[in-house]
């Protein structure tokens, strides 16, 4: 939500996003993903995705509703509260929930919750293991660890999907893609990579998943790799670029602002204004998005232009987008997540793009998909069964555990008692 802001900007943003998900549901798209970020002015105002996805659940029938991602350090989201909210959301959506998780990202976010950057991975991993147990144990037999300490309790409600909703994790490098495979998690590849590089990531993921290294953190394996692309579709390429390319560039610029280059003053810094001033010098132009192939650019310049050029891969005509989707499919990518609500993309243009994509591009990839997915499931059946068998889940004996009520002399809890 780039500046300048009006009084109703955020209200309009959320309502338009819900309308877009309703439309995507009617058109037959498979997933609606909602991220979680805190304090990321202009870049992401999605600080309560569980609330947003609950609203989407009430307005849709078929589309899967996916957390991409929930921050799991306990100071941000306590494992009990995560497990409870996942259970409710899976029930009210009719079992349409996917659960992606991660560590949180920059110091701007995690530092506000008292978390040190060097601790966030360990906090995420311990919390995820505990949440899986809370969703699958009746009762949860308790956990006392480094970052999470919860006594035995029965966490209710339990999710509709058994043993639990599909599990994903955020990935930004090939190494984290392989880590996801080792843990039996779907890989949310939040990096813009070309199909050739994606092939290496996918091959590494599935090789690791089928190896002895795979020891699932969940009670089921979610064998999937998803890639992210900015998106805008129009019959005329120039119109598509006019409508969507600057938003993709701003998305990249604001990402760099928060993670690499920016000095941010909360409530004051105007990222959109800074982008307007710097975009040409940084190569965020239409010409850079289509780099010359005559060898005149230096190696560094070409690398920068190639990176900027990747931002336009999902922006173009139906035929151009069909080609890029086909190329990702051919190298084994299971899902493409189109980022549509970025920069100053207009609601009506997003809806027109979704309708055009569903009409002109989607049919090719829907046809025969059930057969392909069945073949994939059969190919992975034995490795997945073997990986799940490697992990023993020993439940603590809490047969003698009980909770005694603390009553006052009158037989009722005294609200004034400490």
N, C-alpha and C positions, 0 to 999 in steps of 0.2 A: 504494500500500500504506500507508494511513493508520495512524498509531500508535493504540493500543499494539501492539507486536510481540511475538509468541511466538518461541521458538527455531526453529520450523519454518515460520514465516510465508512466507518467500521460497520455500522448497522447494514449499510447497503452492500458492503463486501461480503458479509456472511450470508445475507439473504440471496445474493446473486450466486454465490457458490452452491447453496442448497438447491437453487433452481437448476444449476448446471448438472448437479448429481441426479436430480429427478429426470432431466432430459437424457443423461447418459444411461440411466436405468431403462427408460423406454426404448432407447436405441439398441440396447443389448450389449453395451460395454460391460466388462467383467468386474472391474474393481474401481472403487473410489478410495484414494489414499489421503490421509490427513497427517501432517507432521506435528511435532511439538517443539516450540521454541519459546524462549522467554527473553524479553527486553530487546528483541531484534527489531527495532523500529524500522519501518518501511520495507524490510526484507521479509519478515514473517510475523504476523499478528495472531498466529495460531497457538495460543497458550493453553487452551482447554479442549483438546481434540476429542476427548470422551464425550463432552457435552455436545459438540458439533456433530459427531457421528451418531449420537442418540437421536438428534433432530433429523439427520439423514435417514436413519432407520425407519422413522415414522412416516417418511414421505416416499419410500421406495419399496420394491417387492423382491427383486432378484439380485441386484448388484451387490458384490461383496464389499464390506466396509472394513477398511484396513488402517491400523495404526502404523504409521511409517515416520517417526517412531515414538514410543513412550520412553522418556528418560527414567532410568531405573535407580540411580543413586538414591538411597532411602530418604535423604534430606529433601529431595525434590518430590518423589512419589514413594511413599512407604509401601513395601510389598503387600501388606494386608489390603490396603486401599486399592492397589492395582488389581489384585486378584478379585476383589469384590466388584469393581467396576467392569472388569472383563466379563465376569459371570452375568451381570445384569445386561450388558450390551449384547452379549451373545444370545441371551434369551429373548430380549425384545426385538432383535433383528431376525429371529427364526434360525439362528445358527449360521449367520453370514459374516462372522467376525474373523479377521486375521490379526495376529498380534506381533508386530515388529517392535523391537526394543533396541536401546543403545545407551551410551554413557553420558549423553550431554556433550556439548562441544567446547566452546571457547570459555576462557576465564570470565568473560562478561556474564555468561549464564551460570556456570557452576560455582563461581566465586561468590555470587550473591547468596547461595545456599550453604556457604561455609565448607565447600568441597575443594580439596587440592587436586590439581590436574593429574598428578601422578597416582592418585588413589581411585580415580573414577572408573577405570577398567575393572579393578578388583571388586568395587562396589556393584557395578552392573552385573558381573558374572555371578556373584553370590546371591544378589537379589533375584536374578532370573531363575536360578535353581530353586530358590525358596518359593517363588510364585508358581512354578510348575507343580511343586508338591502341594501347594495350597489348592490348586485347581483339581488335583487328582486324588488326594488323600481324604478319607472320611473316617475319623477326624485327622486334621493336620497334627502330627505328633510333636511339633515344636522344633525350634532351631536356635542354637546359640553359637554365633560365629563372630567374625571380626567386625562386620558392619551391621549385621541383622541379628536381633535377639527377640524372638517371639515365643511365648509359651504355647503348650498344646491348646488348640481351639478348633472348632469346626467352622471353616470358612464357607459362608453361604452368601448368595446362591452359587452353585456350580454351573459351569458353562453347559450349553445344550450339546455342543460338539464334543465327542469323546475320542480320545482321552482328554483333549483340550483343543482350542483353536490352533490353526497352523502357526508355527513360530518362525519369525524372520529376525535378522539382525542387520544393522547398518554396516556397510562396507565402503571404504574409499580407496583401497589398494588391493592388488592381487593377493598380498599376504592375508588380509582380513577376509577375502573371498575364501581362501583355503581354510581359515579358522572357522568360518561359518560351516563349511563342509565337515570339518572335524567334529563339530557340535551337532550335526544333523539339522541345521537351521537353513531356511531360505536366505539367499544373499540379496540384500537391497543395495545394488551398486550405485551409490550416489555420486558417481563421477561420469563426466562426459567422455566416453571413449568410442573410437570408431569400430566398425564391425571386425576388422582384422585384429585389433587389440582385444576386443571382446571375446574372440575365439580362444585366445590364450587364457583368459580369465575363466571361461566356461570349461575348457578342457581341464584346467587345474582344479576347479571345483568338483567336477564329476569324478576325476581320477582319485582325489582325496576321499570323496564320499564313499567310493567303492573299496577303499583300502582298509587295512587294519587300524589306521589312525582314527577312524570315525567312531566316536563314543558319544552318542546323542545326549544332549542335556534334557531333552523332552522325552515323553513316553511314545512319541511318534516322530518320524523324520519328514521334514518338508523339503523335498528335493526340487529346488527352484532357484533360478537366477533371474533377477529383474534389473533392467537398465532404465535410466531416466533420460528423456529428451524434451526440450522446449517444443511447443506445438502451435502451429497455426496453418490452416488448410484453406486454399481458395483455388478456383479454376485458373486464375491468373497469377503467375508466380510473383509478379511485381506487387500485386495487391497483398498477397500473403506476406511478403517481406515488409511492406509498409505497415501492416497491422501487427506483426509479431516479432520482428527482428530486434527492434530497440528494447522491447521488454526482455528478450533473452540476454541482450548485452547488459542491461541493468541488473538482471538476476546475477550474472557473473561478477559485475562490478561490486554490488552490495555484499556478495559473498566474500570477495577479497577484502572489502572494507572491514568486515567483522573478524576475519580470520587471519589476515596477513598485513594489510597496509594502513588501516584506518586508525585515527585517534578519535574515539567517540565520546562526545559530551551528551549524556542522557537528556532527552527532551529539547536539545538545542541543535545538534548536528543535522544538517540538511543533506542527506545522501544523494537525493535526486539532483540537487543543484550542483553538488560536486561531480556527479556523473556527467552532467551537461558540459561542465567546464573541461573535463579530462578525457572524454570519450574518444576524440579524434587522436590525441597523443598516445592513447593506450591501444589504438587499433580497433576500437569498437565502431567500425564503419561498414557500410555495405561492401565496399571494395575489399576490405580486409577479410570479410566473410567469404569472398571468392578469390583466394590468393592466386597470383600469377603462376603459371607453370613454365615460364621461360628461363628459370634459373637465375634471375636477376636479384632475388632476395637472398640475404645472408642466411646462414643456418639458424641463428637466433631469431631473425625476423620471420623466417619461414615457420619455425616452431610456434611462434606467437600467433601467426596468421592461421596456422592449422588448428590451434586450440580455439581461437575465436570462430573459425569456420565450422567447428563441430557444433556450435550453438545453433546453427541454422539447419541441421540435418532433418529436424522434424517440422520445418517451416517451408511450405511450398505447395505445389499442385498435388492433386490426388495421385498422379502417376509417380511423382518424385517421392512422396511419402510411402507409396506402395513399394517402391524400389528399396528404400532404406529399411522398412519393416521386413521385407523379404530377405535382405542381406543379414539382418540380425537373426532372423529365424534360421537361416541356413547354417550359422555358426553355433546354434544351440541355445540362444537366449530364449528363456521361457516366457518372459513378459516384458513389455515396454510400458513404462509409466510416462504418460504425457503430462508435462507441467504446463497447465493452461492459464492459471490465475497468477501471472507474474507481471512485474512492471506495471504499465498502464494499459494492458490488454483490456479491450472493451467487452462487456458482457455479451452484447449482441453478436460480436465477431466470434467469440468463443463458441456460442451456441451454433452459429452458422457453420463453423469449422467441424464441430462434433457431428452435425447432421450430414455434412458432405463426406466426412470420413466414413461414417457408418454406411452411407449409401454406396460410395464408390470404391472404398478400400477394404473394409472389414470382410465382405463376403468371401474373398479369396482365402482368408486366414481362418475363417470359421469352418469352411467346407473341409471335411476330413479330419477335423481336429480331434474328435472323440477316438478315432482309430489311432492317431499318433500318440495320444495320451495313454491309451491302453497299452500300446507297444512299449512306451517308456516305463509304465508301471511294472510291466512284466520283466523288462530288462533290469530294473533296479530291485525287484522283489527280494531276491536272495541276498544281495549285499545289505539291504536295509534290515532284513530279518537278522542277519549275522551281527550287524552293528548294534541293534537293540539288545541282542543276547549278551553282548560284552559287558553291559552295564547292569550291575546288581543294585536293586533298590531295597535297602534294609530299613524297615519301619521300626522305630523305637517302641519298646513295650511300655504303654501308658495305662495298663489295665488298672493300676491302683491310683491313677491320677483323678482328682476331682477338685472342684472349685466350691468352697464354702461361702455362702453369702455373709456379708458383714452387716449385722443387724444391730440396731440400738436396743436399749432395754425394752422399748415399747414394741419391738418386733419388726420395726421398719428401718430402712436405711435413713440415717439422719443427714440431711443435706449440709448441715453445718459442721459435721465431723470432718476432720482431716483424713 
